[in-house]
Amino acid sequence: MAAVMPVPAASRVLMSGNEAVARAVWEAGVKVAAAYPGTPSTEMLEVISSYPDLYAEWSVNEKVSLEVAIGAAYAGSRSFCCMKHVGMNVASDALMTLTLTGVVGGLVIAIADDVGLSSSQNEQDSRYWGRFAHVPVLEPADSQEAYAMTLYAYELSEKFQVPVILRMTTRINHVKSLVTVGERNEYVGAGFKKEPARFVMVPGNAGKRIPLMFARDIKLRELAETSELNFIEEGSDKRVGFIASGPAYMHVKESFPNAPVLKLGFSSPVPFEKCRELAAMVDLVVVVEEVEPLVETELKAQGIKVIGKEILPLQGELSPNVLKPAIARLLGEPVTETTALAPMQVFPRPPTMCVACPHLGVYYTLSQVRNLNISGDIGCYTLGAGHPWNALDTCVSMGASMGVALGMDKGRGEADKDKRIVAVIGDSTFLHMGMQGLLDMVYNKGNVTVLLLDNRAVGMTGGQNNPGNGYGIHGEEAPRVDFAKLVSALGVKDERIHVVNPYELPVLFKTIREEVKVPEVSVIITDQPCVLVKDYHKLKPFEVIDDKCTGCGNCIDVGCPAIHVTRRGKEVKPSGREVDLAFVRIETSVCTGCGLCVQPCAPKAIVHHVQTSPIQLVTKGGCAA
Amino acid sequence: MSENTNILVVGIGGQGVMTATEILAEAAIALGHDAKKTEVAGMAQRGGVVSSHLRFGQRVLSPQITPGTADVLLGFESAEAMRWQHMLKPGGITLMNTARLVPPVVELGLFDYPEDPLAEIRKSGNKVVAFDATTIAQNLGDIRLGNTVMLGAIADHLPFGAEVLLDCVLKRFQRKGEKLVKLNRQAFEAGRAAVGEAETAAA
């Protein structure tokens, strides 16, 4: 994250789409900005928080963040809210009513779609929310457009008193390209004007607002028809014309520089006349969009002949090497074979937990307890599904571990009658959506052991602050929630609440084994900070005495990436059983001395490292700092 | 738009791949080029694969490098350098750190680390220069100098002079004191020399 605040107007800066939106939000005079972190949207709010003269907050979930933005917009100020695609599912309850009340000060919602699933549980097309909620959608194709469209979105929002969705994808959010920036313009808010017929959405009032929404749609479509954000580039090769938006437009331009193209920047409501205009210019029209055939379907319903997902993939990112062969086949031309080598076979390198991560102890322990069905959640602890732990059986959506666990308990079949149900959830995730699920579990007398892994950060997205760690978005002190008291208030019996140090494996093991036997809701809170946050303190690293190592491999099962195999062997037990041996060493330069691997080591071969030369502890990537 | 220069930088989370690519982009921009930089780094903080794309030229459209069109592959780790060979254009060159960073799935015995990634790359017929950037950085006193060593390594394989790139590297450290500027200058020159020597030895 780079704060770009000191850059004066008219500078050309290399910015990610996220940084460009943040700059525009600041320049637009926005007063309130709120979000819950989520890849690829996180940096928008991180960068906004580095600007002066506006209020920024990490909200506990996306619905709350949108509600905060709505309040500010009702109060007449400009406001901003951003989220990743799945976040809009959470916020949609507020969105669907916001579309009826509309706004006073401009409100822009930036939604980041993780096209290609770099770090998400599903792939969804947020442009649907524009159709569903009857709000305009703007789709930038690079950082400069993300910047300009954000500024324009505030004008549009205020002119039509409608929230505006800025739909981005990973290749906008996380691509850096050049942006020419401007200056901040103070926006003077109108103040809150009492207007209950508009802002109090009881059925009688809401019913009267719906026709206004449809009337607004007509006006928005008229505007889209003439908007400069929707333009045709004529091109000389009239065989195929393209309709494209977002990064897909860049891929079209790169692949077919001479083809006519209609670029949709103001893509909803769809400008049908503009599309007809393009169709009249060319033999065939191909709609290129990520990921769903949204514009394509609307155009087909209008009787405009277009081709789309018949020849293009329904999932994942588009790119020139997807487009070129698809169009060649459409035209009956030979598909030019790529000159690229076939990819070489190399082992997979899945993400794993960090060296000394406090979750290692939890997953190692869970992998050692028998007869568990484990319901998991979104966050770093999802990695527990991988090797060596294989200690996670479900992961649906944020906070779902609670309800899913209760359902697994209540709906258990004969085959699972002796299985214990465990739910695993992180601190931020618990505050986001887990609390309600736990309340439901207590109220409905579930038999579930909940592991609340409090690492005092939103770890997976880079360690953002939340009410669990007692720091605000700027790192300032903030009230810190007491998880033990909180779960107690939700109805968990005090004797069923345990706070355990996840580095003390015997205690953790004993607590889990005992609590899973108790036929009611237990909550085991593990309380050690994420290794990436400032609260984490390194200790003296460990090393392995090679002569003492018996190759049992118990330490490898902990899953710490600092443990490496030096040689393998085989041993025949007295019973005649052959056992694989793996002798290890510890990478002392990265070991933080957490001691997790020491505990399962029977021969006591792991000891504190005797420092013989200056050790450079690696804290973070990047250049030497 | 074949006039664009395509540089692919690969490694694993935490090595400074993305920072190095950004500095390369800054150098291209300093010379008046248009540039786009993007990466596939889903959960790379957690030891996953990072591949960072840089394209520059008069005007860059798509941010991604199409397989088979990268001019230079800068590999921070040897198995990763091997993994991304298909991105290189015919006649493209790989500059690779010989360091082996072995992931847990290999330690667990589920997969094998390639015995000799360098030999595998050579077998494919692609041009490759290998050097030990990690040891160079360690000898200078800090493993984190590794990505400056890597930038030095690519310095003479760019369509512009090494000085511009060195300037961009050093600018990052100016506020952090003369000592770091000096160390990074040494790291850059050491990387540059290591590649030069490896090429001379191969010739």
Contacts between the chains, C-beta under 8 A, distances in Angstrom:
chain1	res1	chain2	res2	distance
A	12	B	29	7.7
A	14	B	22	7.5
A	14	B	25	5.8
A	14	B	26	6.6
A	14	B	29	5.9
A	14	B	35	6.8
A	14	B	37	7.3
A	39	B	42	7.7
A	116	B	40	8.0
A	117	B	42	7.9
A	118	B	40	6.5
A	118	B	41	7.4
A	118	B	42	3.6
A	118	B	43	7.8
A	119	B	42	4.4
A	119	B	43	5.2
A	142	B	36	7.5
A	142	B	63	7.9
A	171	B	38	6.3
A	171	B	63	5.9
A	171	B	64	7.4
A	174	B	38	6.1
A	174	B	39	6.7
A	175	B	36	5.8
A	175	B	37	6.8
A	175	B	38	4.2
A	175	B	63	4.4
A	176	B	22	7.0
A	176	B	25	6.5
A	176	B	35	7.8
A	176	B	36	6.8
A	176	B	37	4.3
A	176	B	38	7.3
A	177	B	34	7.7
A	177	B	35	6.9
A	177	B	36	4.6
A	177	B	37	7.6
A	177	B	60	7.3
A	177	B	63	7.2
A	178	B	29	6.9
A	178	B	34	6.4
A	178	B	35	6.9
A	247	B	62	7.6
A	247	B	63	7.3
A	250	B	61	4.5
A	250	B	62	4.8
A	250	B	63	7.1
A	251	B	61	7.6
A	251	B	62	5.1
A	253	B	61	4.8
A	253	B	62	7.9
A	254	B	1	5.9
A	254	B	61	4.1
A	254	B	62	4.3
A	257	B	1	7.4
A	317	B	64	7.8
A	319	B	62	6.6
A	319	B	64	5.3
A	319	B	66	6.6
A	320	B	62	5.8
A	320	B	66	5.2
A	321	B	66	4.8
A	321	B	67	6.2
A	338	B	67	6.4
A	338	B	68	5.0
A	339	B	68	4.9
A	339	B	89	7.2
A	339	B	90	5.6
A	340	B	67	4.1
A	340	B	68	2.9
A	340	B	69	7.9
A	340	B	86	4.8
A	340	B	87	7.2
A	340	B	88	7.9
A	341	B	68	7.5
A	341	B	85	5.6
A	341	B	86	4.6
A	341	B	88	7.3
A	341	B	124	5.9
A	341	B	126	7.4
A	342	B	86	6.4
A	343	B	83	7.3
A	343	B	85	7.5
A	343	B	86	4.5
A	344	B	82	5.3
A	344	B	83	6.6
A	344	B	85	5.5
A	344	B	86	7.3
A	344	B	120	6.3
A	344	B	124	7.3
A	346	B	79	5.4
A	346	B	80	7.9
A	346	B	82	5.5
A	346	B	83	4.3
A	346	B	114	6.4
A	347	B	79	7.1
A	347	B	103	7.2
A	347	B	105	6.3
A	347	B	106	5.8
A	347	B	111	3.6
A	347	B	112	6.7
A	347	B	113	6.5
A	347	B	114	7.9
A	348	B	105	6.5
A	348	B	111	7.0
A	349	B	12	6.6
A	349	B	47	7.2
A	349	B	48	6.0
A	349	B	49	5.0
A	349	B	79	7.9
A	349	B	80	7.8
A	349	B	103	4.9
A	349	B	105	7.5
A	350	B	48	6.5
A	350	B	103	7.8
A	350	B	105	6.8
A	351	B	13	7.5
A	351	B	42	7.1
A	351	B	43	3.6
A	351	B	44	7.1
A	351	B	45	7.8
A	351	B	46	3.6
A	351	B	47	6.0
A	351	B	48	3.9
A	352	B	46	5.6
A	352	B	47	4.8
A	352	B	48	7.8
A	352	B	103	6.9
A	352	B	104	5.3
A	353	B	46	6.5
A	354	B	45	7.8
A	354	B	46	6.5
A	354	B	47	7.6
A	380	B	46	7.2
A	383	B	46	6.6
A	387	B	104	6.5
A	387	B	105	5.8
A	387	B	108	5.6
A	387	B	110	6.4
A	388	B	104	7.0
A	388	B	108	5.4
A	460	B	43	7.2
A	462	B	45	7.1
A	532	B	45	7.4
A	556	B	107	5.9
A	556	B	108	6.3
A	559	B	104	6.1
A	561	B	47	5.7
A	561	B	103	7.2
A	561	B	104	5.6
A	563	B	107	6.6
A	564	B	102	5.9
A	564	B	107	5.9
A	565	B	102	7.9
A	565	B	107	5.0
A	565	B	109	7.7
A	568	B	109	7.2
A	580	B	109	7.2
A	582	B	107	7.6
A	582	B	109	6.9
A	589	B	143	6.8
A	614	B	141	7.7
A	616	B	138	7.5
A	616	B	141	7.2
A	616	B	142	5.3
A	616	B	143	5.4
A	616	B	144	7.4
A	618	B	14	7.3
A	618	B	143	6.1
A	618	B	144	6.7
A	620	B	14	7.1
A	621	B	13	7.0
A	621	B	14	3.9
A	621	B	15	5.6
A	621	B	16	4.7
A	621	B	17	7.7
A	621	B	18	7.9
A	621	B	19	7.2
A	621	B	144	7.9
A	621	B	147	8.0
A	622	B	16	4.8
A	622	B	19	4.7
A	622	B	144	7.0
A	622	B	147	7.2
A	623	B	16	6.1
A	623	B	19	6.0
A	623	B	144	6.5
A	623	B	145	7.3
A	623	B	147	5.7
A	623	B	148	5.7
A	623	B	169	7.6
A	623	B	172	6.3
A	623	B	173	7.2
A	623	B	184	6.8
A	624	B	142	4.7
A	624	B	144	4.1
A	624	B	145	4.8
A	624	B	148	7.3
A	624	B	180	6.3
A	624	B	183	6.4
A	624	B	184	6.8
A	624	B	187	7.8
A	625	B	144	7.3
A	625	B	176	6.4
A	625	B	180	7.4
